[in-house]
Amino acid sequence: MEVLEAEGLIWRQQGKGTFIGRRPAVHPHFIGDLSDRTNPLEVMEARLQIEPPLARIAALRANAEDITSLERLAKKAASSSDDDGWELWDSAFHRKIAECAGNGLMLALFDVVQRIRHEPYWHYLRGQARAREHREKSHEDHAEIVATITMRDGAGAERIMRRHLSAVHASLQAIVAGEEGLAASPYAQGRTEGS
């Protein structure tokens, strides 16, 4: 855990837990308020607006060390045998792209969205959406994104990231629309009662 924290892949707060990525600059209470006023489909819409342009900018600004890190993170995600490990490396991969873009404001927005995705309800949804075929396709997309960033193909990186997230969005829409998804979730029921 100390190595992951030193590499900026996680951060820890006593009494709160361990979180993926670097410690966010945005106050946690602000994020908590936002997570109560949004829903998973809105979060995916935000990701579709933020992450593809970040991939395009990353293709223009990433240095050799950044590309090596992206390759390593993509391989770690692909070789993870357990779901929690896969989610850790997948999130770290996406955050590294945001870091490579070199835009502090967009990185802060990315971090806000990521923190909302670590709420318990999101954990439930990710568990529902997880399937071997989805993970394999995700690994292929990650490899393509790294390749386009390496080639400095900003348009290609943006296009593949949009395709990648659109697939996640479609899967999430199907789960939320389904009876066994949103309505049956104990987390969703708790959120509905508290809203």
C-alpha positions as CSV (number, residue, x, y, z in Angstrom):
1,M,0.0,0.0,0.0
2,E,2.9,2.4,0.8
3,V,4.4,1.8,-2.7
4,L,1.0,2.5,-4.4
5,E,0.6,5.6,-2.3
6,A,4.2,6.8,-3.1
7,E,3.5,6.3,-6.8
8,G,0.3,8.4,-6.5
9,L,-2.0,5.5,-7.4
10,I,-3.8,5.6,-4.1
11,W,-4.3,7.9,-1.1
12,R,-5.3,7.0,2.4
13,Q,-7.2,8.8,5.2
14,Q,-7.5,7.4,8.7
15,G,-11.0,6.5,9.5
16,K,-12.2,7.0,5.9
17,G,-10.5,4.4,3.9
18,T,-8.2,4.0,0.8
19,F,-9.0,5.7,-2.4
20,I,-7.7,5.4,-6.0
21,G,-5.5,8.2,-7.4
22,R,-3.8,11.1,-5.8
23,R,-5.3,13.0,-2.9
24,P,-7.9,15.3,-4.5
25,A,-7.7,19.1,-4.1
26,V,-11.5,19.3,-3.8
27,H,-13.0,19.1,-0.3
28,P,-14.6,15.8,0.4
29,H,-17.8,17.4,1.8
30,F,-18.3,19.1,-1.5
31,I,-18.1,15.8,-3.3
32,G,-20.5,14.2,-0.8
33,D,-23.1,16.9,-1.6
34,L,-22.6,16.4,-5.3
35,S,-23.0,12.6,-5.1
36,D,-26.4,13.1,-3.4
37,R,-27.6,15.3,-6.2
38,T,-26.5,13.3,-9.2
39,N,-27.1,9.8,-10.6
40,P,-25.0,7.2,-12.4
41,L,-26.1,8.2,-15.9
42,E,-25.3,11.9,-15.2
43,V,-21.8,10.8,-14.0
44,M,-21.3,8.8,-17.3
45,E,-22.4,11.8,-19.3
46,A,-19.8,13.9,-17.5
47,R,-17.1,11.3,-18.1
48,L,-18.0,11.3,-21.8
49,Q,-17.5,15.1,-21.9
50,I,-14.2,15.1,-19.8
51,E,-12.2,12.0,-20.6
52,P,-12.1,11.9,-24.4
53,P,-10.7,15.4,-24.7
54,L,-8.2,14.6,-21.9
55,A,-7.0,11.6,-24.0
56,R,-6.6,13.9,-27.0
57,I,-4.6,16.4,-25.0
58,A,-2.6,13.6,-23.4
59,A,-1.5,12.4,-26.9
60,L,0.0,15.8,-27.5
61,R,1.7,16.3,-24.1
62,A,2.6,12.9,-22.7
63,N,6.3,12.3,-22.4
64,A,8.2,8.9,-22.7
65,E,7.9,8.3,-19.0
66,D,4.2,8.9,-19.1
67,I,3.7,6.5,-21.9
68,T,5.7,3.8,-20.0
69,S,3.4,4.4,-17.0
70,L,0.3,4.0,-19.2
71,E,1.6,0.8,-20.7
72,R,2.4,-0.6,-17.2
73,L,-1.0,0.4,-15.8
74,A,-2.8,-1.1,-18.8
75,K,-0.9,-4.4,-18.3
76,K,-1.6,-4.4,-14.6
77,A,-5.4,-4.1,-15.3
78,A,-5.2,-6.8,-17.9
79,S,-3.4,-9.2,-15.6
80,S,-5.6,-8.6,-12.5
81,S,-7.3,-11.8,-11.5
82,D,-9.7,-10.2,-9.0
83,D,-12.3,-7.6,-9.5
84,D,-11.0,-5.1,-6.9
85,G,-7.5,-5.3,-8.4
86,W,-8.9,-4.7,-11.9
87,E,-10.9,-1.7,-10.7
88,L,-7.8,-0.3,-9.0
89,W,-5.6,-0.5,-12.0
90,D,-8.4,0.5,-14.4
91,S,-9.0,3.7,-12.4
92,A,-5.3,4.4,-12.1
93,F,-5.0,4.0,-15.9
94,H,-7.8,6.6,-16.6
95,R,-6.3,9.0,-14.0
96,K,-2.8,8.7,-15.5
97,I,-4.3,9.9,-18.9
98,A,-5.9,12.8,-17.1
99,E,-2.5,13.6,-15.5
100,C,-0.7,13.4,-18.9
101,A,-3.0,16.1,-20.3
102,G,-1.3,18.5,-17.9
103,N,-4.5,20.6,-17.3
104,G,-5.0,21.1,-13.6
105,L,-8.6,22.2,-13.8
106,M,-9.6,19.3,-16.0
107,L,-7.8,16.9,-13.6
108,A,-9.7,18.4,-10.6
109,L,-13.0,17.8,-12.5
110,F,-11.9,14.3,-13.3
111,D,-11.1,13.7,-9.6
112,V,-14.6,14.9,-8.5
113,V,-16.2,12.4,-10.9
114,Q,-13.9,9.6,-9.7
115,R,-14.7,10.2,-6.1
116,I,-18.4,10.1,-6.8
117,R,-17.8,6.7,-8.5
118,H,-16.4,5.3,-5.3
119,E,-19.6,5.7,-3.4
120,P,-21.1,2.3,-2.3
121,Y,-23.9,2.5,-4.9
122,W,-21.3,2.7,-7.6
123,H,-19.6,-0.4,-6.2
124,Y,-22.9,-2.3,-6.6
125,L,-23.4,-1.1,-10.2
126,R,-19.9,-1.9,-11.2
127,G,-20.4,-5.4,-9.8
128,Q,-23.6,-5.8,-11.9
129,A,-21.9,-4.5,-15.1
130,R,-18.8,-6.6,-14.7
131,A,-18.5,-9.4,-17.2
132,R,-15.5,-11.2,-18.7
133,E,-16.3,-10.0,-22.2
134,H,-16.5,-6.4,-21.0
135,R,-13.2,-6.6,-19.3
136,E,-11.5,-8.2,-22.3
137,K,-12.9,-5.4,-24.6
138,S,-11.8,-2.8,-22.0
139,H,-8.2,-4.2,-22.1
140,E,-8.2,-4.0,-25.9
141,D,-9.5,-0.4,-25.7
142,H,-6.8,0.5,-23.2
143,A,-4.1,-0.9,-25.5
144,E,-5.5,1.1,-28.4
145,I,-5.6,4.3,-26.4
146,V,-1.9,3.8,-25.4
147,A,-1.0,3.2,-29.0
148,T,-2.7,6.3,-30.2
149,I,-1.1,8.4,-27.4
150,T,2.3,7.0,-28.3
151,M,1.7,7.9,-32.0
152,R,0.7,11.4,-30.9
153,D,-2.7,10.8,-32.6
154,G,-4.9,13.0,-30.5
155,A,-8.0,12.5,-32.7
156,G,-7.6,8.7,-32.5
157,A,-7.1,8.8,-28.7
158,E,-10.2,10.9,-28.3
159,R,-12.3,8.6,-30.6
160,I,-11.2,5.4,-28.9
161,M,-11.8,6.8,-25.4
162,R,-15.3,8.0,-26.4
163,R,-16.0,4.5,-27.8
164,H,-14.7,2.9,-24.7
165,L,-16.8,5.0,-22.3
166,S,-19.8,4.8,-24.6
167,A,-19.8,1.0,-24.1
168,V,-19.6,1.4,-20.3
169,H,-22.5,4.0,-20.6
170,A,-24.7,1.6,-22.6
171,S,-24.1,-1.2,-20.1
172,L,-24.9,1.1,-17.2
173,Q,-28.1,2.3,-18.9
174,A,-29.3,-1.3,-19.3
175,I,-28.7,-2.0,-15.6
176,V,-30.4,1.1,-14.4
177,A,-33.4,0.5,-16.7
178,G,-33.7,-3.2,-15.6
179,E,-35.9,-4.3,-12.7
180,E,-33.0,-6.2,-11.1
181,G,-30.7,-3.2,-11.4
182,L,-31.8,0.1,-9.8
183,A,-35.0,-0.9,-8.1
184,A,-33.7,-4.2,-6.5
185,S,-30.5,-2.6,-5.2
186,P,-30.4,-2.1,-1.4
187,Y,-28.0,0.8,-2.1
188,A,-30.4,2.4,-4.6
189,Q,-33.3,2.0,-2.1
190,G,-31.2,3.7,0.6
191,R,-30.3,6.5,-1.8
192,T,-34.0,7.0,-2.9
193,E,-35.1,7.2,0.7
194,G,-32.4,9.7,1.6
195,S,-33.0,11.9,-1.5
